[in-house]
Amino acid sequence: MVQVFRVFVPTSIFILLISEFVLLAFCYVLAAFLVLEVDPTVFLLYDGGFMRILPVVFTILFGLHFFDLYTDIAKRTRVALVLEIGQAIGLAFIVEAFLSYANRYWILPRWLMIYGSGLSLVCLSGWRILYTSIALRMFGTQRVLFVGRSPAVEEIAEYLESHPEAGLTNLGYADDDHQTGQVLNGAPVLGPLDQLRRIVTQTKPDRIVVGLTERRARLPVQDLLEMKFAGIPIEEAASTYEVLRGRVCGREVRPSHLVFSSALGPRRELVMLQSLYSMGIALLATLLTLPLMVLTALLVKLTSRGPVLYRQRRVGLNGKTFVLYKFRSMYADAEAGTGAIWAAKDDPRITPLGRWLRLLRLDELPQLFNVLRGEMSIVGPRPERPEFVQLLAEQIPYYRQRHSVKPGITGWAQINYKYG
């Protein structure tokens, strides 16, 4: 694992990202030598060629990330892989088109862009196929022994079974609740807890992960202590889960973890800094997107009856409610007969224009005014409707603690998951 900006990234993924950055840059540089009539070195070194290539490369890498090509890298068919790489490259063409309106000297020449993109599609697809079939085996993996079979361990084992790029191999489990020899998520139960020393001697794990559903009078403390001082890393399943999945396992968090952790809880100076930069970003974004908001408002008004803005009560800082603004994407009085219900795929309440607004996230633009009013931040947990807060608080541990900070226009869930 490599830690980048406090986020753990599998070494294989980090190397894949760096290699694809170099490969993409090489494809567009090679295209410059193939299609330019002027001296390519003059274009690249003195005419800003390298600086024009970088936005294209970063846009394609962002597209690959957006299509989850840096997470489930071994799950796609070759046809699906080529199509999704093609979509990422298509995104670069769209960005280039927008840049051309700002300054045509910021974009790549037409044929350089076309040839470079064609080379990128061929080279990236071939490199991905080679990497997933051969290169992943070259990095080696850490052999992990699980002590116990808690829900967190179950999720970790299931994840490792389908994500070889994580760099961890499941040796098996030391567990009292399952029969020895039983195979769970591709790995066997190696024996009960009282045989942990024998299991460790036979399997020689690189790491031990402890995840017992009940620890009292069951945790082999003395054995684990001796193994720890023998040089074997030992960690709780909650820590392993967080590193692998990029999120906290709510079922494994205890109140004492939250109370005594020095890293948790809003700090006054950081909250003040967040308010300042959120206000600045919201003001700038409002000025830049004002023409787009006016156009969107006109389209909403012309395509369906009802108000342009949709006003909805949401729960914000310290549990106080506020009015959240969005461009209306549903038919007027869509919930008159049903009351508050969750949005669904192919929701019949959404207008044809509303589907595009939601797809492009344009319906969220008026929330910039909520930020300017001090009710929201740019980044934070998404605010929920009061009707659903009680239900979610009953199902999700520590859900009410999200109200200790201002809600945001975007947050962790919006970055990592699809709409809704």
Buried (B, 14 or more C-beta within 10 A) or exposed (E): BEEEEEEEBBBBBBBBBEEBBEBBBBBBBBBBEEBBEEEBEEBBEEBEBBEBBBBBBBBBBBBBBEBBBBBEBEEBEEEEBBEBBBBBBBBBEEBBEEBEEEEEEEBBBEEBBBBBBEBBBEBBBEBBEEBBEEBBEEEEBBBBBBBBBBBBBBBBBBBBEEBBBBBBBBBBBBBBBBEBEEEBBEBBBBBBBEBBBEBBEEBEBBBBBBBBEEEEEBBBEEBBEEBEEEEBEBBBBBBBBBBBBEEBBEEBBEEEEEEEEEEEEEEEEEBEEBBEEBBEBBEEBBEEBEEEBEEBBEBBEEEBEBEBBBEBEBBBBEEEBBEBBBBBBBBEEBEEEEEEEEEEEEBEBBBEBBEBBBEEEBBBBBBBBBBBEBBBBBBBBBBBBBEBBEEEBEEEBEBBEBBBBBBBBBBBEBEEEEEE
